[in-house]
């Protein structure tokens, strides 16, 4: 699986978790707090994950660029 997908999932869940923790700490309990936190996680996490993956690849001199190329289909 590609690094980008891992970073998107990780960043989205971290942002949503931080948002729901902050909402619950401020006393907002209910489904709207969870909905807003989930939306915040998606809105901030997806571009953030893509940015992080690009940053990791850019800063790593040993990154193999062939990893990002699509793999050819193999015959069975």
C-alpha positions in Angstrom: 0.0 0.0 0.0 1.2 3.5 -0.7 2.6 5.8 2.0 0.0 8.4 1.1 -2.9 6.2 2.2 -1.3 5.4 5.5 -0.6 9.1 6.2 -4.1 10.2 5.2 -5.7 7.7 7.6 -3.3 8.4 10.4 -3.6 12.2 10.1 -7.4 12.1 9.8 -7.9 9.9 12.8 -5.4 12.0 14.9 -7.2 15.3 14.0 -10.6 13.9 14.6 -9.5 12.4 18.0 -8.0 15.6 19.1 -11.2 17.5 18.1 -13.5 15.2 20.0 -11.3 15.2 23.0 -11.4 19.0 23.0 -15.1 19.1 22.5 -15.8 16.6 25.3 -13.4 18.6 27.6 -15.4 21.7 26.9 -18.6 20.0 27.8 -20.1 19.4 24.4 -21.6 15.9 24.6 -23.8 14.5 21.9 -23.9 13.5 18.3 -23.2 17.0 16.9 -19.8 17.1 18.7 -18.9 13.8 17.0 -20.1 14.9 13.6 -18.2 18.1 13.7 -15.1 16.3 14.9 -15.3 13.8 12.1 -15.9 16.5 9.5 -12.9 18.4 10.9 -10.8 15.3 10.7 -11.7 14.8 7.1 -11.3 18.4 6.0 -7.9 18.8 7.7 -6.6 15.3 7.7 -6.8 14.4 4.0 -4.8 17.4 2.7 -2.5 17.1 5.7 -1.8 13.4 5.1 -1.0 14.1 1.4 1.3 17.0 2.4 3.1 14.8 5.0 3.6 12.0 2.5 5.1 14.4 0.0 7.3 15.9 2.7 8.6 12.5 3.9 9.4 11.5 0.3 11.1 14.8 -0.4 13.3 14.8 2.7 14.4 11.2 2.4 17.4 10.9 0.1 17.1 7.1 0.1 13.5 7.1 -1.1 13.0 4.8 -4.0 11.0 6.6 -6.7 10.1 3.3 -8.3 7.8 2.6 -5.4 5.4 5.3 -6.6 5.0 3.8 -10.1 2.1 1.5 -10.7 2.9 -2.2 -10.8 2.2 -4.1 -14.0 -0.4 -6.8 -13.8 1.0 -10.4 -13.7 -0.5 -13.2 -15.7 -1.8 -16.1 -13.6 
